[in-house]
Amino acid sequence: MKKMRIKDIEILKFTFNPLRTNCYLINLDNQSIVIDPSNMSETETEELVSNIRNSNLHIFNTHGHFDHIAGNSGLKELFKYSKIIIHKLDCEKLLDPKKNMSYLMENEIVSEPADVVIDEDSEFSFGILNLKVVHTPGHTKGSVSIIGDGFVFTGDTLLEGTVGIAKEYPHAFEELIRSIKEKLLILNDDFIVLGGHGEPSTIGEEKAFNPFLS
């Protein structure tokens, strides 16, 4: 686990499961927020849960692939009033091992259904923290990025030095690049990019060095 402080917000970064998927945790005074609970093993779940400070828990899935939703049901069981939040176009992936791709693994993953379904771009206020969820399709039809004050969780849309795979539907890659350029690269260059895999980057670094965005 790694700790980062971006302005007034402390973000904990975990890397879980065989695909080394990043999970992020923010603890506020009266609530906690998990982005992409990727924990699959008992040990990973214990590590994540031991760092969650509030039972008032919001779970954001940047998209519905199994390695980003694996911990949903476990957290729902442990935190009775937690809420799973995902875009409407990826809702079915939560409940279908073929659609979330876990059927390719030894253990098929089925999540609890969504509690909050995002349609248009949405904003969430958690005291001192405001998050804007923007639709960034391409990796999946329902992929989103979550923008805070000086940072953005990009799931598998934009990664350090690369971009996510985009093959699920026709013209997905073109849509992915358009999402990045129109929704993410408009952010300030010093915004921290917190991707679903790999290390943090910045918008400025991705503009300058990402070979897919030239």
C-alpha positions in Angstrom: 0.0 0.0 0.0 1.2 3.5 -0.9 0.0 6.8 0.5 -0.3 9.9 -1.6 -1.5 13.4 -0.5 -2.9 15.6 -3.3 -3.8 19.0 -1.8 -6.0 18.2 1.2 -6.9 14.6 0.2 -5.0 11.5 1.3 -5.3 8.7 -1.2 -4.2 5.1 -0.4 -3.2 3.0 -3.4 -3.3 -0.8 -3.3 -2.3 -3.2 -6.1 -4.2 -6.5 -5.9 -4.9 -9.8 -7.8 -2.9 -11.5 -10.5 -3.5 -8.7 -13.0 -2.0 -6.2 -10.6 -5.1 -3.9 -10.6 -5.0 -0.7 -8.7 -7.5 0.0 -6.0 -7.8 3.4 -4.3 -9.2 4.4 -1.0 -10.1 7.8 0.4 -11.1 8.2 4.1 -12.9 11.3 5.0 -14.4 12.3 8.4 -17.7 10.5 8.0 -17.4 8.4 4.9 -14.9 6.4 2.9 -14.6 5.9 -0.9 -13.2 3.0 -2.7 -12.3 3.2 -6.4 -12.2 -0.2 -8.1 -12.1 -2.8 -5.3 -9.7 -5.3 -7.0 -9.1 -7.5 -4.0 -9.6 -11.2 -4.7 -7.9 -13.1 -1.9 -8.7 -13.1 1.8 -5.4 -11.5 2.5 -6.1 -8.7 0.0 -9.5 -8.1 1.5 -8.2 -7.9 5.0 -5.6 -5.4 3.9 -8.2 -3.2 2.3 -10.8 -3.5 5.0 -8.3 -2.8 7.8 -7.7 0.6 6.2 -11.3 1.6 5.7 -12.3 3.9 8.5 -16.0 4.5 8.0 -18.9 2.2 7.6 -20.5 4.8 5.3 -18.8 3.5 2.2 -19.2 4.4 -1.5 -17.8 2.0 -4.1 -17.1 3.4 -7.5 -16.4 1.0 -10.4 -14.6 2.8 -13.3 -15.9 -0.1 -15.5 -17.3 -3.6 -15.1 -14.3 -5.9 -15.9 -13.8 -8.6 -13.2 -10.5 -7.4 -11.9 -12.0 -4.0 -11.0 -15.2 -5.3 -9.4 -13.9 -8.4 -7.6 -14.2 -6.9 -4.1 -17.7 -5.4 -4.6 -19.7 -8.2 -3.0 -17.3 -8.7 -0.1 -17.4 -5.0 0.8 -21.2 -5.0 0.5 -21.4 -7.9 2.9 -19.1 -6.2 5.5 -20.5 -2.7 5.1 -24.3 -3.0 5.1 -25.1 0.4 3.8 -22.3 0.7 1.2 -23.3 1.8 -2.3 -21.9 0.4 -5.6 -21.8 3.1 -8.3 -21.2 2.3 -12.0 -22.3 3.6 -15.5 -25.5 2.1 -16.9 -23.7 0.7 -19.9 -21.6 -1.6 -17.7 -24.3 -2.6 -15.2 -24.8 -6.0 -16.8 -21.1 -6.8 -16.4 -21.5 -6.9 -12.6 -23.8 -9.9 -12.8 -22.5 -11.8 -15.8 -19.1 -13.7 -15.7 -19.0 -13.8 -19.5 -19.5 -10.0 -19.8 -17.1 -9.2 -17.0 -14.6 -11.7 -18.5 -14.1 -13.7 -15.3 -15.3 -16.8 -17.1 -11.8 -17.0 -18.4 -10.4 -17.4 -14.8 -10.7 -20.3 -12.4 -13.3 -18.5 -10.3 -16.2 -16.7 -11.9 -17.0 -13.4 -10.3 -20.5 -12.1 -9.8 -21.0 -8.7 -8.0 -23.9 -7.4 -6.1 -26.0 -5.2 -8.4 -25.5 -1.5 -8.6 -27.1 0.8 -6.1 -26.4 4.0 -8.1 -26.4 4.0 -11.9 -24.7 6.8 -13.7 -26.2 7.9 -17.0 -25.0 11.4 -17.9 -21.9 12.9 -16.4 -22.5 13.2 -12.6 -21.1 15.0 -9.6 -20.8 13.7 -6.1 -20.1 15.8 -3.0 -18.5 14.2 0.1 -17.8 17.1 2.4 -14.5 18.6 1.4 -14.2 16.2 -1.6 -16.1 16.8 -4.8 -15.9 14.2 -7.5 -17.1 14.6 -11.1 -17.7 11.3 -13.0 -17.3 11.7 -16.8 -18.2 9.0 -19.4 -15.0 8.0 -21.2 -16.0 5.0 -23.3 -13.7 2.9 -25.4 -12.2 0.3 -23.1 -15.8 -0.6 -22.4 -19.0 1.1 -23.4 -19.6 2.2 -19.8 -16.1 3.2 -18.8 -15.8 6.4 -16.7 -13.1 8.6 -15.3 -13.5 10.3 -11.9 -12.1 13.8 -11.5 -11.2 15.3 -8.2 -9.3 18.5 -7.2 -5.9 17.9 -8.9 -6.3 14.2 -9.7 -8.3 11.9 -11.9 -9.0 8.1 -11.6 -8.9 6.8 -15.1 -9.5 3.1 -14.7 -8.3 1.4 -17.9 -8.9 4.3 -20.2 -5.6 6.2 -19.7 -2.6 4.5 -18.1 1.0 5.6 -17.5 2.6 5.9 -21.0 -0.2 3.9 -22.7 -3.9 3.4 -23.0 -6.3 0.6 -22.3 -7.2 -2.2 -24.7 -10.3 -1.3 -26.7 -11.6 -4.2 -28.7 -15.0 -5.0 -27.2 -17.1 -3.4 -29.9 -16.6 -1.8 -33.4 -14.6 1.4 -33.4 -13.9 1.1 -29.7 -10.2 2.2 -30.0 -11.2 5.4 -31.9 -13.8 6.1 -29.2 -11.2 5.5 -26.5 -8.7 8.0 -28.0 -11.5 10.6 -28.5 -12.6 10.1 -24.9 -9.1 10.8 -23.7 -8.5 13.8 -25.8 -11.9 15.4 -25.2 -12.5 14.6 -21.6 -9.0 14.1 -20.0 -6.4 16.0 -21.8 -8.4 19.2 -21.3 -7.4 19.0 -17.6 -4.5 21.0 -16.3 -1.1 19.5 -17.0 -0.3 19.0 -13.3 -3.4 16.8 -12.7 -2.3 13.4 -11.3 -3.4 10.5 -13.4 -4.3 7.5 -11.2 -4.8 4.6 -13.6 -6.2 1.1 -13.1 -2.8 -0.4 -13.6 0.8 0.8 -13.3 2.1 4.0 -11.6 0.7 7.5 -11.3 1.5 10.0 -14.1 0.3 13.5 -15.0 -1.8 14.9 -17.8 1.3 16.9 -18.9 3.4 13.8 -19.1 0.8 11.9 -21.1 0.5 14.7 -23.5 4.2 14.8 -24.0 5.2 11.2 -24.0 2.3 8.9 -24.5 2.8 7.4 -28.0 -1.0 6.9 -28.5 -1.9 10.5 -28.0 0.4 12.2 -30.5 
